[in-house]
Amino acid sequence: MPTILHTTDLPCPLWRRLLALVYDLLIVVAIVMVVGLLCQLATGGQLIRTGGKAIVPIWYQALQALVVAAYFVSSWRRGGQTVGMRPWRIRVTRDDGGTPSLQQAVIRVLVAAAPLVLLMLEPMIGLHMTLWTLLIVWAGWFAVGLFDPRRRALHDLAAHTEIRLLR
């Protein structure tokens, strides 16, 4: 019998969201490392070619994105929490308090990850400037929550979800 998590009507403060995200980044790094190892083994160590500049196959980048997205989507669908959200006692819900649908979870992860497209600017503006641009855009994504009464970030508004505190 699955455990039912009861949320409060209180929206999650931004600082809790960001700390949960830090925890989840550790999980994402572990996932990326495992997928990388498996792909290196499958390609006989020839996955990434170097010769002045590293060449990373597009299929590998897509696989990494798919696996990381699957972690978030499956976590939100199976109880509304990622590993990083558990210690902070927060949960993703639909606007009505229920578990997000598959469509909502996919929209949420795609909108949250959309600024990663900015990484394509790296050859033109350099890595340093690209990373700062990415950080500023993500700050804007979350800054929307400072003006929303339910503290929803841009990806929550797009997916009709919110993060609430658990009882």
Sine and cosine of phi, psi and omega as CSV:
sin_phi,cos_phi,sin_psi,cos_psi,sin_omega,cos_omega
0.00,0.00,0.84,-0.54,-0.02,-1.00
-0.93,0.37,0.54,-0.84,0.05,-1.00
-0.98,0.21,0.74,-0.67,0.03,-1.00
-1.00,-0.08,0.82,-0.57,0.00,-1.00
-1.00,-0.10,0.85,-0.53,0.01,-1.00
-0.99,-0.13,0.80,-0.60,0.00,-1.00
-0.99,-0.17,0.32,-0.95,0.14,-0.99
-1.00,0.02,0.06,-1.00,0.10,-1.00
-1.00,0.02,0.09,1.00,-0.02,-1.00
-0.99,0.10,0.78,-0.63,0.08,-1.00
-0.95,0.31,0.42,-0.91,-0.03,-1.00
-0.98,0.20,0.75,-0.67,0.09,-1.00
-0.92,0.38,0.47,-0.88,-0.05,-1.00
-0.85,0.53,-0.63,0.77,-0.05,-1.00
-0.89,0.46,-0.59,0.81,0.04,-1.00
-0.93,0.37,-0.66,0.75,0.03,-1.00
-0.85,0.52,-0.71,0.70,-0.06,-1.00
-0.93,0.36,-0.60,0.80,0.05,-1.00
-0.93,0.37,-0.62,0.78,0.07,-1.00
-0.89,0.45,-0.61,0.79,0.03,-1.00
-0.90,0.43,-0.62,0.79,0.06,-1.00
-0.88,0.48,-0.70,0.71,0.05,-1.00
-0.87,0.50,-0.71,0.71,-0.02,-1.00
-0.91,0.41,-0.49,0.87,0.06,-1.00
-0.89,0.46,-0.56,0.83,0.07,-1.00
-0.90,0.43,-0.65,0.76,0.05,-1.00
-0.91,0.43,-0.69,0.73,0.00,-1.00
-0.88,0.47,-0.67,0.74,0.03,-1.00
-0.87,0.49,-0.68,0.74,0.02,-1.00
-0.89,0.45,-0.68,0.73,0.02,-1.00
-0.88,0.48,-0.73,0.68,-0.01,-1.00
-0.88,0.48,-0.64,0.77,0.01,-1.00
-0.91,0.42,-0.68,0.73,-0.01,-1.00
-0.91,0.41,-0.72,0.69,0.03,-1.00
-0.88,0.47,-0.66,0.75,0.04,-1.00
-0.87,0.49,-0.70,0.71,0.02,-1.00
-0.88,0.48,-0.72,0.69,0.00,-1.00
-0.89,0.46,-0.64,0.77,0.02,-1.00
-0.94,0.34,-0.60,0.80,0.07,-1.00
-0.89,0.45,-0.68,0.73,0.03,-1.00
-0.90,0.43,-0.65,0.76,-0.03,-1.00
-0.93,0.36,-0.47,0.88,-0.02,-1.00
-0.98,-0.20,0.18,0.98,0.01,-1.00
0.90,0.44,0.54,0.84,0.02,-1.00
0.98,0.20,0.20,0.98,-0.05,-1.00
-0.95,-0.30,0.37,0.93,-0.08,-1.00
-0.89,0.45,-0.80,0.60,-0.04,-1.00
-0.94,-0.33,0.84,-0.54,0.00,-1.00
-0.99,-0.11,0.63,-0.78,0.06,-1.00
-0.84,-0.54,0.49,-0.87,0.01,-1.00
0.02,-1.00,0.91,0.42,-0.11,-0.99
1.00,-0.05,-0.62,0.78,0.02,-1.00
-0.54,-0.84,0.67,-0.74,0.00,-1.00
-0.94,0.35,0.68,-0.73,0.05,-1.00
-0.89,-0.45,0.92,-0.39,-0.03,-1.00
-0.97,-0.25,0.86,-0.51,-0.02,-1.00
-0.86,0.52,0.62,-0.79,-0.02,-1.00
-0.89,0.46,-0.56,0.83,0.00,-1.00
-0.90,0.44,-0.56,0.83,0.01,-1.00
-0.94,0.35,-0.68,0.73,0.04,-1.00
-0.88,0.47,-0.68,0.73,0.01,-1.00
-0.90,0.43,-0.65,0.76,0.03,-1.00
-0.89,0.46,-0.71,0.70,0.02,-1.00
-0.87,0.50,-0.71,0.70,0.01,-1.00
-0.88,0.48,-0.68,0.74,-0.02,-1.00
-0.90,0.43,-0.68,0.73,-0.03,-1.00
-0.93,0.38,-0.67,0.74,0.02,-1.00
-0.92,0.40,-0.69,0.73,0.04,-1.00
-0.88,0.48,-0.63,0.78,0.02,-1.00
-0.89,0.46,-0.59,0.80,0.05,-1.00
-0.86,0.51,-0.76,0.65,-0.04,-1.00
-0.93,0.38,-0.74,0.67,-0.03,-1.00
-0.87,0.49,-0.73,0.68,-0.02,-1.00
-0.92,0.40,-0.59,0.81,0.04,-1.00
-0.91,0.42,-0.71,0.71,-0.01,-1.00
-0.93,0.38,-0.53,0.85,0.01,-1.00
-0.98,0.22,-0.47,0.88,-0.04,-1.00
-0.99,-0.13,0.78,0.63,0.06,-1.00
0.89,-0.45,-0.03,1.00,0.10,-0.99
0.98,0.19,0.16,0.99,-0.06,-1.00
-0.74,-0.67,0.66,-0.75,0.21,-0.98
-1.00,0.00,0.11,-0.99,0.04,-1.00
-0.86,0.52,-0.64,0.77,-0.01,-1.00
-0.93,0.36,-0.41,0.91,-0.02,-1.00
-0.99,0.15,-0.41,0.91,-0.08,-1.00
-0.87,0.49,-0.78,0.62,-0.03,-1.00
-0.91,0.41,-0.38,0.93,-0.01,-1.00
-1.00,-0.06,0.03,1.00,0.09,-1.00
0.81,0.58,0.80,0.61,0.06,-1.00
-0.77,-0.64,0.36,-0.93,-0.10,-0.99
-0.52,-0.86,0.62,-0.78,0.12,-0.99
-0.99,0.14,0.75,-0.66,0.05,-1.00
-0.74,-0.68,0.28,-0.96,0.23,-0.97
-0.94,0.34,0.14,-0.99,0.04,-1.00
-0.85,0.53,-0.51,0.86,-0.02,-1.00
-1.00,0.01,0.06,1.00,0.05,-1.00
0.99,-0.15,-0.15,0.99,0.00,-1.00
-0.99,0.15,0.08,-1.00,0.04,-1.00
-0.94,0.34,0.69,-0.72,0.00,-1.00
-0.86,0.50,0.59,-0.81,0.08,-1.00
-0.96,0.30,0.20,-0.98,0.05,-1.00
-0.86,0.52,-0.70,0.72,0.00,-1.00
-0.87,0.49,-0.70,0.71,0.01,-1.00
-0.89,0.46,-0.67,0.74,0.00,-1.00
-0.90,0.43,-0.65,0.76,0.01,-1.00
-0.92,0.38,-0.70,0.72,0.04,-1.00
-0.87,0.50,-0.70,0.72,-0.03,-1.00
-0.87,0.50,-0.73,0.68,-0.03,-1.00
-0.94,0.35,-0.60,0.80,0.00,-1.00
-0.92,0.38,-0.68,0.74,0.01,-1.00
-0.94,0.35,-0.64,0.77,0.02,-1.00
-0.90,0.44,-0.57,0.82,-0.04,-1.00
-1.00,0.00,-0.14,0.99,-0.07,-1.00
-0.79,0.61,-0.63,0.78,0.01,-1.00
-0.88,0.48,-0.29,0.96,0.03,-1.00
-0.89,0.46,-0.33,0.94,0.07,-1.00
-0.86,0.51,-0.46,0.89,0.01,-1.00
-0.88,0.47,-0.33,0.94,0.03,-1.00
-0.88,0.48,-0.35,0.94,0.04,-1.00
-0.94,0.35,-0.24,0.97,0.05,-1.00
-0.97,0.25,-0.26,0.97,-0.11,-0.99
-0.78,0.63,-0.70,0.71,0.00,-1.00
-0.90,0.44,-0.44,0.90,-0.06,-1.00
-1.00,0.00,-0.63,0.78,-0.10,-1.00
-0.91,-0.42,-0.04,1.00,0.02,-1.00
1.00,0.00,0.37,-0.93,-0.06,-1.00
-0.91,0.42,-0.71,0.70,-0.05,-1.00
-0.84,0.55,-0.78,0.63,-0.02,-1.00
-0.93,0.38,-0.59,0.81,0.03,-1.00
-0.89,0.46,-0.72,0.70,-0.01,-1.00
-0.91,0.42,-0.63,0.78,0.06,-1.00
-0.90,0.43,-0.65,0.76,0.03,-1.00
-0.88,0.47,-0.70,0.71,0.03,-1.00
-0.87,0.50,-0.71,0.70,0.01,-1.00
-0.88,0.47,-0.67,0.74,0.01,-1.00
-0.91,0.42,-0.68,0.73,0.01,-1.00
-0.90,0.43,-0.69,0.72,0.04,-1.00
-0.90,0.44,-0.59,0.81,0.07,-1.00
-0.87,0.49,-0.64,0.77,0.07,-1.00
-0.90,0.44,-0.62,0.78,0.03,-1.00
-0.83,0.55,-0.72,0.69,-0.04,-1.00
-0.99,0.15,-0.46,0.89,-0.02,-1.00
-0.89,0.46,-0.45,0.90,0.06,-1.00
-0.81,0.58,-0.59,0.81,0.00,-1.00
-0.91,0.42,-0.36,0.93,0.03,-1.00
-0.94,0.34,-0.37,0.93,-0.03,-1.00
-0.96,-0.27,-0.18,0.98,0.00,-1.00
-1.00,0.01,0.74,-0.67,-0.02,-1.00
-0.87,0.49,-0.46,0.89,0.01,-1.00
-0.98,-0.18,0.20,0.98,0.07,-1.00
0.85,0.53,0.57,0.82,0.00,-1.00
-0.99,0.13,0.71,-0.70,0.10,-0.99
-0.98,0.19,0.12,-0.99,-0.06,-1.00
-0.84,0.54,-0.66,0.75,-0.01,-1.00
-0.93,0.37,-0.50,0.87,0.09,-1.00
-0.94,0.35,-0.67,0.74,0.02,-1.00
-0.88,0.47,-0.68,0.73,-0.02,-1.00
-0.91,0.42,-0.60,0.80,-0.08,-1.00
-0.99,-0.11,-0.04,1.00,-0.07,-1.00
0.85,0.53,0.74,0.67,0.05,-1.00
-0.81,-0.59,0.16,-0.99,0.13,-0.99
-0.43,-0.90,0.27,-0.96,0.05,-1.00
-0.94,-0.33,0.81,-0.59,-0.04,-1.00
-0.86,-0.50,0.37,-0.93,0.08,-1.00
-0.98,0.21,0.57,-0.82,0.07,-1.00
-1.00,0.08,0.45,-0.89,0.09,-1.00
-0.96,0.28,0.00,0.00,0.00,0.00
